[in-house]
Amino acid sequence: MESELLRSGIKYVPPIDFGKALYVICRVVKPMTVVETGVAAGLSTSYILYALEKNRGEQLHSIDMPDYEMELIKDSKLSY
């Protein structure tokens, strides 16, 4: 999975074990609501959603900001 994400051109892939840790935390704690800030490639999101599905009935709210770094890159290319 990590190699596929890297080939897609994304800049950051969290360690796979991090996703597994989130899965275990969600399964053990059984939160009613999870708020995730910074979605990136969605790897953590998939682990959280899978755990919440197994727990039945919880909600995930994901908040992501625009990729301002990409905007800066576009602007710098225009100035050349």
PDB file of N, CA, C and O in Angstrom:
ATOM      1  N   MET A   1       0.827  -1.179   0.000  1.00  0.00           N
ATOM      2  CA  MET A   1       0.000   0.000   0.000  1.00  0.00           C
ATOM      3  C   MET A   1       0.876   1.247   0.000  1.00  0.00           C
ATOM      4  O   MET A   1       0.596   2.198  -0.730  1.00  0.00           O
ATOM      5  N   GLU A   2       1.925   1.254   0.805  1.00  0.00           N
ATOM      6  CA  GLU A   2       2.799   2.420   0.895  1.00  0.00           C
ATOM      7  C   GLU A   2       3.445   2.735  -0.450  1.00  0.00           C
ATOM      8  O   GLU A   2       3.529   3.902  -0.832  1.00  0.00           O
ATOM      9  N   SER A   3       3.900   1.721  -1.168  1.00  0.00           N
ATOM     10  CA  SER A   3       4.549   1.970  -2.458  1.00  0.00           C
ATOM     11  C   SER A   3       3.558   2.544  -3.463  1.00  0.00           C
ATOM     12  O   SER A   3       3.931   3.388  -4.278  1.00  0.00           O
ATOM     13  N   GLU A   4       2.312   2.106  -3.424  1.00  0.00           N
ATOM     14  CA  GLU A   4       1.286   2.656  -4.319  1.00  0.00           C
ATOM     15  C   GLU A   4       1.042   4.135  -4.013  1.00  0.00           C
ATOM     16  O   GLU A   4       0.908   4.949  -4.927  1.00  0.00           O
ATOM     17  N   LEU A   5       0.984   4.470  -2.740  1.00  0.00           N
ATOM     18  CA  LEU A   5       0.768   5.867  -2.362  1.00  0.00           C
ATOM     19  C   LEU A   5       1.936   6.734  -2.813  1.00  0.00           C
ATOM     20  O   LEU A   5       1.730   7.839  -3.316  1.00  0.00           O
ATOM     21  N   LEU A   6       3.142   6.252  -2.641  1.00  0.00           N
ATOM     22  CA  LEU A   6       4.317   7.021  -3.056  1.00  0.00           C
ATOM     23  C   LEU A   6       4.346   7.217  -4.568  1.00  0.00           C
ATOM     24  O   LEU A   6       4.731   8.286  -5.043  1.00  0.00           O
ATOM     25  N   ARG A   7       3.948   6.206  -5.325  1.00  0.00           N
ATOM     26  CA  ARG A   7       3.903   6.332  -6.782  1.00  0.00           C
ATOM     27  C   ARG A   7       2.865   7.349  -7.235  1.00  0.00           C
ATOM     28  O   ARG A   7       2.983   7.913  -8.323  1.00  0.00           O
ATOM     29  N   SER A   8       1.846   7.588  -6.409  1.00  0.00           N
ATOM     30  CA  SER A   8       0.793   8.525  -6.784  1.00  0.00           C
ATOM     31  C   SER A   8       1.263   9.972  -6.709  1.00  0.00           C
ATOM     32  O   SER A   8       0.569  10.875  -7.175  1.00  0.00           O
ATOM     33  N   GLY A   9       2.443  10.198  -6.122  1.00  0.00           N
ATOM     34  CA  GLY A   9       2.979  11.553  -6.062  1.00  0.00           C
ATOM     35  C   GLY A   9       2.739  12.279  -4.757  1.00  0.00           C
ATOM     36  O   GLY A   9       3.127  13.441  -4.630  1.00  0.00           O
ATOM     37  N   ILE A  10       2.114  11.639  -3.781  1.00  0.00           N
ATOM     38  CA  ILE A  10       1.918  12.319  -2.507  1.00  0.00           C
ATOM     39  C   ILE A  10       3.257  12.480  -1.810  1.00  0.00           C
ATOM     40  O   ILE A  10       4.206  11.748  -2.092  1.00  0.00           O
ATOM     41  N   LYS A  11       3.328  13.439  -0.901  1.00  0.00           N
ATOM     42  CA  LYS A  11       4.599  13.771  -0.263  1.00  0.00           C
ATOM     43  C   LYS A  11       4.828  13.047   1.051  1.00  0.00           C
ATOM     44  O   LYS A  11       5.972  12.852   1.462  1.00  0.00           O
ATOM     45  N   TYR A  12       3.758  12.650   1.711  1.00  0.00           N
ATOM     46  CA  TYR A  12       3.923  12.070   3.050  1.00  0.00           C
ATOM     47  C   TYR A  12       3.097  10.805   3.168  1.00  0.00           C
ATOM     48  O   TYR A  12       1.903  10.803   2.865  1.00  0.00           O
ATOM     49  N   VAL A  13       3.721   9.748   3.600  1.00  0.00           N
ATOM     50  CA  VAL A  13       3.025   8.505   3.913  1.00  0.00           C
ATOM     51  C   VAL A  13       3.369   8.163   5.353  1.00  0.00           C
ATOM     52  O   VAL A  13       4.529   7.889   5.662  1.00  0.00           O
ATOM     53  N   PRO A  14       2.372   8.175   6.246  1.00  0.00           N
ATOM     54  CA  PRO A  14       2.675   7.846   7.635  1.00  0.00           C
ATOM     55  C   PRO A  14       3.098   6.390   7.748  1.00  0.00           C
ATOM     56  O   PRO A  14       2.745   5.568   6.902  1.00  0.00           O
ATOM     57  N   PRO A  15       3.845   6.076   8.781  1.00  0.00           N
ATOM     58  CA  PRO A  15       4.246   4.673   8.961  1.00  0.00           C
ATOM     59  C   PRO A  15       3.009   3.776   9.060  1.00  0.00           C
ATOM     60  O   PRO A  15       2.022   4.143   9.698  1.00  0.00           O
ATOM     61  N   ILE A  16       3.063   2.619   8.436  1.00  0.00           N
ATOM     62  CA  ILE A  16       1.920   1.701   8.453  1.00  0.00           C
ATOM     63  C   ILE A  16       1.557   1.336   9.890  1.00  0.00           C
ATOM     64  O   ILE A  16       0.374   1.197  10.201  1.00  0.00           O
ATOM     65  N   ASP A  17       2.540   1.176  10.774  1.00  0.00           N
ATOM     66  CA  ASP A  17       2.260   0.826  12.167  1.00  0.00           C
ATOM     67  C   ASP A  17       1.430   1.900  12.868  1.00  0.00           C
ATOM     68  O   ASP A  17       0.691   1.599  13.805  1.00  0.00           O
ATOM     69  N   PHE A  18       1.549   3.153  12.418  1.00  0.00           N
ATOM     70  CA  PHE A  18       0.767   4.231  12.998  1.00  0.00           C
ATOM     71  C   PHE A  18      -0.725   3.979  12.763  1.00  0.00           C
ATOM     72  O   PHE A  18      -1.543   4.162  13.664  1.00  0.00           O
ATOM     73  N   GLY A  19      -1.063   3.563  11.562  1.00  0.00           N
ATOM     74  CA  GLY A  19      -2.458   3.245  11.249  1.00  0.00           C
ATOM     75  C   GLY A  19      -2.964   2.093  12.091  1.00  0.00           C
ATOM     76  O   GLY A  19      -4.096   2.117  12.575  1.00  0.00           O
ATOM     77  N   LYS A  20      -2.131   1.090  12.265  1.00  0.00           N
ATOM     78  CA  LYS A  20      -2.520  -0.059  13.096  1.00  0.00           C
ATOM     79  C   LYS A  20      -2.741   0.373  14.544  1.00  0.00           C
ATOM     80  O   LYS A  20      -3.650  -0.113  15.215  1.00  0.00           O
ATOM     81  N   ALA A  21      -1.903   1.288  15.013  1.00  0.00           N
ATOM     82  CA  ALA A  21      -2.069   1.796  16.382  1.00  0.00           C
ATOM     83  C   ALA A  21      -3.397   2.535  16.519  1.00  0.00           C
ATOM     84  O   ALA A  21      -4.092   2.374  17.521  1.00  0.00           O
ATOM     85  N   LEU A  22      -3.754   3.340  15.526  1.00  0.00           N
ATOM     86  CA  LEU A  22      -5.040   4.033  15.565  1.00  0.00           C
ATOM     87  C   LEU A  22      -6.200   3.045  15.569  1.00  0.00           C
ATOM     88  O   LEU A  22      -7.194   3.240  16.268  1.00  0.00           O
ATOM     89  N   TYR A  23      -6.060   1.993  14.786  1.00  0.00           N
ATOM     90  CA  TYR A  23      -7.095   0.951  14.749  1.00  0.00           C
ATOM     91  C   TYR A  23      -7.284   0.345  16.133  1.00  0.00           C
ATOM     92  O   TYR A  23      -8.410   0.232  16.617  1.00  0.00           O
ATOM     93  N   VAL A  24      -6.185  -0.043  16.768  1.00  0.00           N
ATOM     94  CA  VAL A  24      -6.267  -0.677  18.089  1.00  0.00           C
ATOM     95  C   VAL A  24      -6.853   0.294  19.113  1.00  0.00           C
ATOM     96  O   VAL A  24      -7.701  -0.090  19.919  1.00  0.00           O
ATOM     97  N   ILE A  25      -6.410   1.532  19.083  1.00  0.00           N
ATOM     98  CA  ILE A  25      -6.935   2.526  20.030  1.00  0.00           C
ATOM     99  C   ILE A  25      -8.444   2.670  19.875  1.00  0.00           C
ATOM    100  O   ILE A  25      -9.173   2.679  20.867  1.00  0.00           O
ATOM    101  N   CYS A  26      -8.913   2.782  18.638  1.00  0.00           N
ATOM    102  CA  CYS A  26     -10.350   2.941  18.406  1.00  0.00           C
ATOM    103  C   CYS A  26     -11.140   1.690  18.817  1.00  0.00           C
ATOM    104  O   CYS A  26     -12.265   1.793  19.307  1.00  0.00           O
ATOM    105  N   ARG A  27     -10.548   0.524  18.614  1.00  0.00           N
ATOM    106  CA  ARG A  27     -11.245  -0.705  19.003  1.00  0.00           C
ATOM    107  C   ARG A  27     -11.327  -0.848  20.519  1.00  0.00           C
ATOM    108  O   ARG A  27     -12.335  -1.321  21.044  1.00  0.00           O
ATOM    109  N   VAL A  28     -10.273  -0.442  21.225  1.00  0.00           N
ATOM    110  CA  VAL A  28     -10.239  -0.599  22.683  1.00  0.00           C
ATOM    111  C   VAL A  28     -11.049   0.495  23.381  1.00  0.00           C
ATOM    112  O   VAL A  28     -11.849   0.209  24.272  1.00  0.00           O
ATOM    113  N   VAL A  29     -10.839   1.744  22.973  1.00  0.00           N
ATOM    114  CA  VAL A  29     -11.499   2.879  23.640  1.00  0.00           C
ATOM    115  C   VAL A  29     -12.975   2.965  23.255  1.00  0.00           C
ATOM    116  O   VAL A  29     -13.800   3.399  24.059  1.00  0.00           O
ATOM    117  N   LYS A  30     -13.313   2.555  22.030  1.00  0.00           N
ATOM    118  CA  LYS A  30     -14.678   2.605  21.504  1.00  0.00           C
ATOM    119  C   LYS A  30     -15.287   4.014  21.606  1.00  0.00           C
ATOM    120  O   LYS A  30     -16.333   4.198  22.228  1.00  0.00           O
ATOM    121  N   PRO A  31     -14.628   4.997  20.995  1.00  0.00           N
ATOM    122  CA  PRO A  31     -15.149   6.368  21.076  1.00  0.00           C
ATOM    123  C   PRO A  31     -16.451   6.501  20.296  1.00  0.00           C
ATOM    124  O   PRO A  31     -16.659   5.804  19.304  1.00  0.00           O
ATOM    125  N   MET A  32     -17.321   7.392  20.743  1.00  0.00           N
ATOM    126  CA  MET A  32     -18.571   7.657  20.018  1.00  0.00           C
ATOM    127  C   MET A  32     -18.302   8.537  18.792  1.00  0.00           C
ATOM    128  O   MET A  32     -18.958   8.394  17.760  1.00  0.00           O
ATOM    129  N   THR A  33     -17.329   9.450  18.917  1.00  0.00           N
ATOM    130  CA  THR A  33     -16.984  10.363  17.832  1.00  0.00           C
ATOM    131  C   THR A  33     -15.475  10.510  17.773  1.00  0.00           C
ATOM    132  O   THR A  33     -14.816  10.642  18.805  1.00  0.00           O
ATOM    133  N   VAL A  34     -14.925  10.489  16.563  1.00  0.00           N
ATOM    134  CA  VAL A  34     -13.505  10.734  16.345  1.00  0.00           C
ATOM    135  C   VAL A  34     -13.397  11.937  15.418  1.00  0.00           C
ATOM    136  O   VAL A  34     -14.087  12.010  14.401  1.00  0.00           O
ATOM    137  N   VAL A  35     -12.529  12.879  15.774  1.00  0.00           N
ATOM    138  CA  VAL A  35     -12.253  14.029  14.917  1.00  0.00           C
ATOM    139  C   VAL A  35     -10.810  13.919  14.462  1.00  0.00           C
ATOM    140  O   VAL A  35      -9.889  13.859  15.277  1.00  0.00           O
ATOM    141  N   GLU A  36     -10.628  13.894  13.158  1.00  0.00           N
ATOM    142  CA  GLU A  36      -9.305  13.771  12.561  1.00  0.00           C
ATOM    143  C   GLU A  36      -8.981  15.082  11.847  1.00  0.00           C
ATOM    144  O   GLU A  36      -9.760  15.559  11.022  1.00  0.00           O
ATOM    145  N   THR A  37      -7.836  15.652  12.170  1.00  0.00           N
ATOM    146  CA  THR A  37      -7.418  16.869  11.476  1.00  0.00           C
ATOM    147  C   THR A  37      -6.196  16.557  10.626  1.00  0.00           C
ATOM    148  O   THR A  37      -5.213  16.005  11.120  1.00  0.00           O
ATOM    149  N   GLY A  38      -6.258  16.905   9.367  1.00  0.00           N
ATOM    150  CA  GLY A  38      -5.174  16.608   8.440  1.00  0.00           C
ATOM    151  C   GLY A  38      -5.334  15.218   7.873  1.00  0.00           C
ATOM    152  O   GLY A  38      -4.901  14.245   8.489  1.00  0.00           O
ATOM    153  N   VAL A  39      -5.941  15.109   6.722  1.00  0.00           N
ATOM    154  CA  VAL A  39      -6.260  13.809   6.143  1.00  0.00           C
ATOM    155  C   VAL A  39      -5.118  13.259   5.295  1.00  0.00           C
ATOM    156  O   VAL A  39      -4.902  12.047   5.268  1.00  0.00           O
ATOM    157  N   ALA A  40      -4.389  14.119   4.607  1.00  0.00           N
ATOM    158  CA  ALA A  40      -3.273  13.708   3.729  1.00  0.00           C
ATOM    159  C   ALA A  40      -3.738  12.653   2.746  1.00  0.00           C
ATOM    160  O   ALA A  40      -4.679  12.888   1.988  1.00  0.00           O
ATOM    161  N   ALA A  41      -3.092  11.486   2.743  1.00  0.00           N
ATOM    162  CA  ALA A  41      -3.424  10.434   1.771  1.00  0.00           C
ATOM    163  C   ALA A  41      -4.619   9.594   2.205  1.00  0.00           C
ATOM    164  O   ALA A  41      -5.150   8.822   1.406  1.00  0.00           O
ATOM    165  N   GLY A  42      -5.045   9.729   3.447  1.00  0.00           N
ATOM    166  CA  GLY A  42      -6.206   8.985   3.921  1.00  0.00           C
ATOM    167  C   GLY A  42      -5.897   7.628   4.522  1.00  0.00           C
ATOM    168  O   GLY A  42      -6.812   6.850   4.796  1.00  0.00           O
ATOM    169  N   LEU A  43      -4.631   7.334   4.730  1.00  0.00           N
ATOM    170  CA  LEU A  43      -4.263   6.033   5.293  1.00  0.00           C
ATOM    171  C   LEU A  43      -4.799   5.893   6.719  1.00  0.00           C
ATOM    172  O   LEU A  43      -5.412   4.880   7.055  1.00  0.00           O
ATOM    173  N   SER A  44      -4.572   6.896   7.547  1.00  0.00           N
ATOM    174  CA  SER A  44      -5.087   6.853   8.926  1.00  0.00           C
ATOM    175  C   SER A  44      -6.607   6.791   8.923  1.00  0.00           C
ATOM    176  O   SER A  44      -7.214   6.076   9.720  1.00  0.00           O
ATOM    177  N   THR A  45      -7.213   7.551   8.016  1.00  0.00           N
ATOM    178  CA  THR A  45      -8.669   7.563   7.902  1.00  0.00           C
ATOM    179  C   THR A  45      -9.205   6.157   7.666  1.00  0.00           C
ATOM    180  O   THR A  45     -10.199   5.758   8.273  1.00  0.00           O
ATOM    181  N   SER A  46      -8.551   5.409   6.787  1.00  0.00           N
ATOM    182  CA  SER A  46      -9.045   4.067   6.471  1.00  0.00           C
ATOM    183  C   SER A  46      -8.967   3.139   7.689  1.00  0.00           C
ATOM    184  O   SER A  46      -9.876   2.343   7.921  1.00  0.00           O
ATOM    185  N   TYR A  47      -7.890   3.242   8.458  1.00  0.00           N
ATOM    186  CA  TYR A  47      -7.777   2.413   9.668  1.00  0.00           C
ATOM    187  C   TYR A  47      -8.830   2.808  10.706  1.00  0.00           C
ATOM    188  O   TYR A  47      -9.439   1.944  11.337  1.00  0.00           O
ATOM    189  N   ILE A  48      -9.039   4.104  10.876  1.00  0.00           N
ATOM    190  CA  ILE A  48     -10.035   4.572  11.845  1.00  0.00           C
ATOM    191  C   ILE A  48     -11.427   4.110  11.422  1.00  0.00           C
ATOM    192  O   ILE A  48     -12.188   3.589  12.237  1.00  0.00           O
ATOM    193  N   LEU A  49     -11.758   4.304  10.143  1.00  0.00           N
ATOM    194  CA  LEU A  49     -13.080   3.902   9.666  1.00  0.00           C
ATOM    195  C   LEU A  49     -13.314   2.408   9.813  1.00  0.00           C
ATOM    196  O   LEU A  49     -14.412   1.978  10.167  1.00  0.00           O
ATOM    197  N   TYR A  50     -12.293   1.624   9.545  1.00  0.00           N
ATOM    198  CA  TYR A  50     -12.437   0.170   9.683  1.00  0.00           C
ATOM    199  C   TYR A  50     -12.718  -0.202  11.142  1.00  0.00           C
ATOM    200  O   TYR A  50     -13.574  -1.042  11.419  1.00  0.00           O
ATOM    201  N   ALA A  51     -11.999   0.424  12.064  1.00  0.00           N
ATOM    202  CA  ALA A  51     -12.220   0.155  13.492  1.00  0.00           C
ATOM    203  C   ALA A  51     -13.616   0.595  13.913  1.00  0.00           C
ATOM    204  O   ALA A  51     -14.302  -0.119  14.644  1.00  0.00           O
ATOM    205  N   LEU A  52     -14.034   1.764  13.455  1.00  0.00           N
ATOM    206  CA  LEU A  52     -15.363   2.261  13.819  1.00  0.00           C
ATOM    207  C   LEU A  52     -16.458   1.375  13.244  1.00  0.00           C
ATOM    208  O   LEU A  52     -17.488   1.165  13.884  1.00  0.00           O
ATOM    209  N   GLU A  53     -16.244   0.856  12.048  1.00  0.00           N
ATOM    210  CA  GLU A  53     -17.209  -0.068  11.457  1.00  0.00           C
ATOM    211  C   GLU A  53     -17.338  -1.328  12.301  1.00  0.00           C
ATOM    212  O   GLU A  53     -18.442  -1.826  12.522  1.00  0.00           O
ATOM    213  N   LYS A  54     -16.209  -1.839  12.770  1.00  0.00           N
ATOM    214  CA  LYS A  54     -16.225  -3.030  13.626  1.00  0.00           C
ATOM    215  C   LYS A  54     -16.934  -2.746  14.951  1.00  0.00           C
ATOM    216  O   LYS A  54     -17.616  -3.614  15.496  1.00  0.00           O
ATOM    217  N   ASN A  55     -16.769  -1.519  15.466  1.00  0.00           N
ATOM    218  CA  ASN A  55     -17.396  -1.140  16.738  1.00  0.00           C
ATOM    219  C   ASN A  55     -18.896  -0.879  16.582  1.00  0.00           C
ATOM    220  O   ASN A  55     -19.643  -0.959  17.557  1.00  0.00           O
ATOM    221  N   ARG A  56     -19.335  -0.571  15.378  1.00  0.00           N
ATOM    222  CA  ARG A  56     -20.741  -0.324  15.028  1.00  0.00           C
ATOM    223  C   ARG A  56     -21.300   0.956  15.640  1.00  0.00           C
ATOM    224  O   ARG A  56     -21.540   1.036  16.845  1.00  0.00           O
ATOM    225  N   GLY A  57     -21.499   1.940  14.794  1.00  0.00           N
ATOM    226  CA  GLY A  57     -22.273   3.099  15.197  1.00  0.00           C
ATOM    227  C   GLY A  57     -21.518   4.377  15.525  1.00  0.00           C
ATOM    228  O   GLY A  57     -22.163   5.387  15.804  1.00  0.00           O
ATOM    229  N   GLU A  58     -20.222   4.395  15.508  1.00  0.00           N
ATOM    230  CA  GLU A  58     -19.480   5.605  15.827  1.00  0.00           C
ATOM    231  C   GLU A  58     -19.351   6.474  14.583  1.00  0.00           C
ATOM    232  O   GLU A  58     -19.679   6.044  13.477  1.00  0.00           O
ATOM    233  N   GLN A  59     -18.861   7.723  14.777  1.00  0.00           N
ATOM    234  CA  GLN A  59     -18.723   8.669  13.677  1.00  0.00           C
ATOM    235  C   GLN A  59     -17.296   9.176  13.581  1.00  0.00           C
ATOM    236  O   GLN A  59     -16.613   9.356  14.588  1.00  0.00           O
ATOM    237  N   LEU A  60     -16.859   9.403  12.345  1.00  0.00           N
ATOM    238  CA  LEU A  60     -15.565  10.034  12.086  1.00  0.00           C
ATOM    239  C   LEU A  60     -15.830  11.338  11.365  1.00  0.00           C
ATOM    240  O   LEU A  60     -16.537  11.373  10.358  1.00  0.00           O
ATOM    241  N   HIS A  61     -15.253  12.417  11.892  1.00  0.00           N
ATOM    242  CA  HIS A  61     -15.303  13.725  11.246  1.00  0.00           C
ATOM    243  C   HIS A  61     -13.872  14.071  10.848  1.00  0.00           C
ATOM    244  O   HIS A  61     -13.010  14.251  11.709  1.00  0.00           O
ATOM    245  N   SER A  62     -13.620  14.164   9.547  1.00  0.00           N
ATOM    246  CA  SER A  62     -12.282  14.472   9.042  1.00  0.00           C
ATOM    247  C   SER A  62     -12.245  15.914   8.561  1.00  0.00           C
ATOM    248  O   SER A  62     -13.117  16.355   7.813  1.00  0.00           O
ATOM    249  N   ILE A  63     -11.233  16.638   8.995  1.00  0.00           N
ATOM    250  CA  ILE A  63     -11.055  18.041   8.623  1.00  0.00           C
ATOM    251  C   ILE A  63      -9.708  18.172   7.946  1.00  0.00           C
ATOM    252  O   ILE A  63      -8.680  17.797   8.510  1.00  0.00           O
ATOM    253  N   ASP A  64      -9.718  18.705   6.735  1.00  0.00           N
ATOM    254  CA  ASP A  64      -8.466  18.879   6.006  1.00  0.00           C
ATOM    255  C   ASP A  64      -8.412  20.307   5.479  1.00  0.00           C
ATOM    256  O   ASP A  64      -9.435  20.889   5.119  1.00  0.00           O
ATOM    257  N   MET A  65      -7.234  20.847   5.439  1.00  0.00           N
ATOM    258  CA  MET A  65      -7.027  22.199   4.937  1.00  0.00           C
ATOM    259  C   MET A  65      -6.519  22.134   3.500  1.00  0.00           C
ATOM    260  O   MET A  65      -5.972  21.113   3.084  1.00  0.00           O
ATOM    261  N   PRO A  66      -6.695  23.210   2.743  1.00  0.00           N
ATOM    262  CA  PRO A  66      -6.142  23.232   1.394  1.00  0.00           C
ATOM    263  C   PRO A  66      -4.624  23.061   1.428  1.00  0.00           C
ATOM    264  O   PRO A  66      -3.973  23.382   2.422  1.00  0.00           O
ATOM    265  N   ASP A  67      -4.084  22.560   0.346  1.00  0.00           N
ATOM    266  CA  ASP A  67      -2.646  22.347   0.238  1.00  0.00           C
ATOM    267  C   ASP A  67      -1.984  23.663  -0.179  1.00  0.00           C
ATOM    268  O   ASP A  67      -1.747  23.904  -1.362  1.00  0.00           O
ATOM    269  N   TYR A  68      -1.693  24.502   0.806  1.00  0.00           N
ATOM    270  CA  TYR A  68      -1.114  25.805   0.518  1.00  0.00           C
ATOM    271  C   TYR A  68       0.281  25.696  -0.087  1.00  0.00           C
ATOM    272  O   TYR A  68       0.715  26.581  -0.824  1.00  0.00           O
ATOM    273  N   GLU A  69       0.976  24.617   0.224  1.00  0.00           N
ATOM    274  CA  GLU A  69       2.308  24.417  -0.348  1.00  0.00           C
ATOM    275  C   GLU A  69       2.223  24.326  -1.874  1.00  0.00           C
ATOM    276  O   GLU A  69       3.062  24.887  -2.579  1.00  0.00           O
ATOM    277  N   MET A  70       1.224  23.629  -2.373  1.00  0.00           N
ATOM    278  CA  MET A  70       1.052  23.519  -3.820  1.00  0.00           C
ATOM    279  C   MET A  70       0.752  24.883  -4.443  1.00  0.00           C
ATOM    280  O   MET A  70       1.212  25.178  -5.546  1.00  0.00           O
ATOM    281  N   GLU A  71      -0.011  25.707  -3.745  1.00  0.00           N
ATOM    282  CA  GLU A  71      -0.300  27.051  -4.245  1.00  0.00           C
ATOM    283  C   GLU A  71       0.978  27.877  -4.345  1.00  0.00           C
ATOM    284  O   GLU A  71       1.163  28.629  -5.302  1.00  0.00           O
ATOM    285  N   LEU A  72       1.857  27.736  -3.358  1.00  0.00           N
ATOM    286  CA  LEU A  72       3.127  28.466  -3.387  1.00  0.00           C
ATOM    287  C   LEU A  72       3.993  28.003  -4.557  1.00  0.00           C
ATOM    288  O   LEU A  72       4.652  28.810  -5.211  1.00  0.00           O
ATOM    289  N   ILE A  73       3.984  26.707  -4.809  1.00  0.00           N
ATOM    290  CA  ILE A  73       4.767  26.177  -5.928  1.00  0.00           C
ATOM    291  C   ILE A  73       4.230  26.722  -7.247  1.00  0.00           C
ATOM    292  O   ILE A  73       5.003  27.137  -8.110  1.00  0.00           O
ATOM    293  N   LYS A  74       2.904  26.721  -7.407  1.00  0.00           N
ATOM    294  CA  LYS A  74       2.303  27.255  -8.633  1.00  0.00           C
ATOM    295  C   LYS A  74       2.672  28.720  -8.818  1.00  0.00           C
ATOM    296  O   LYS A  74       3.030  29.136  -9.920  1.00  0.00           O
ATOM    297  N   ASP A  75       2.584  29.510  -7.739  1.00  0.00           N
ATOM    298  CA  ASP A  75       2.894  30.944  -7.811  1.00  0.00           C
ATOM    299  C   ASP A  75       4.350  31.161  -8.176  1.00  0.00           C
ATOM    300  O   ASP A  75       4.654  32.070  -8.948  1.00  0.00           O
ATOM    301  N   SER A  76       5.266  30.350  -7.641  1.00  0.00           N
ATOM    302  CA  SER A  76       6.683  30.549  -7.929  1.00  0.00           C
ATOM    303  C   SER A  76       6.997  30.207  -9.376  1.00  0.00           C
ATOM    304  O   SER A  76       7.889  30.815  -9.968  1.00  0.00           O
ATOM    305  N   LYS A  77       6.283  29.244  -9.962  1.00  0.00           N
ATOM    306  CA  LYS A  77       6.512  28.891 -11.369  1.00  0.00           C
ATOM    307  C   LYS A  77       6.039  30.016 -12.281  1.00  0.00           C
ATOM    308  O   LYS A  77       6.615  30.238 -13.347  1.00  0.00           O
ATOM    309  N   LEU A  78       5.002  30.721 -11.871  1.00  0.00           N
ATOM    310  CA  LEU A  78       4.502  31.814 -12.701  1.00  0.00           C
ATOM    311  C   LEU A  78       5.443  32.994 -12.751  1.00  0.00           C
ATOM    312  O   LEU A  78       5.439  33.759 -13.715  1.00  0.00           O
ATOM    313  N   SER A  79       6.246  33.145 -11.720  1.00  0.00           N
ATOM    314  CA  SER A  79       7.115  34.317 -11.657  1.00  0.00           C
ATOM    315  C   SER A  79       8.399  34.153 -12.464  1.00  0.00           C
ATOM    316  O   SER A  79       9.157  35.115 -12.593  1.00  0.00           O
ATOM    317  N   TYR A  80       8.670  32.969 -13.011  1.00  0.00           N
ATOM    318  CA  TYR A  80       9.899  32.764 -13.768  1.00  0.00           C
ATOM    319  C   TYR A  80       9.756  33.219 -15.193  1.00  0.00           C
ATOM    320  O   TYR A  80      10.704  33.117 -15.972  1.00  0.00           O
TER     321      TYR A  80
END
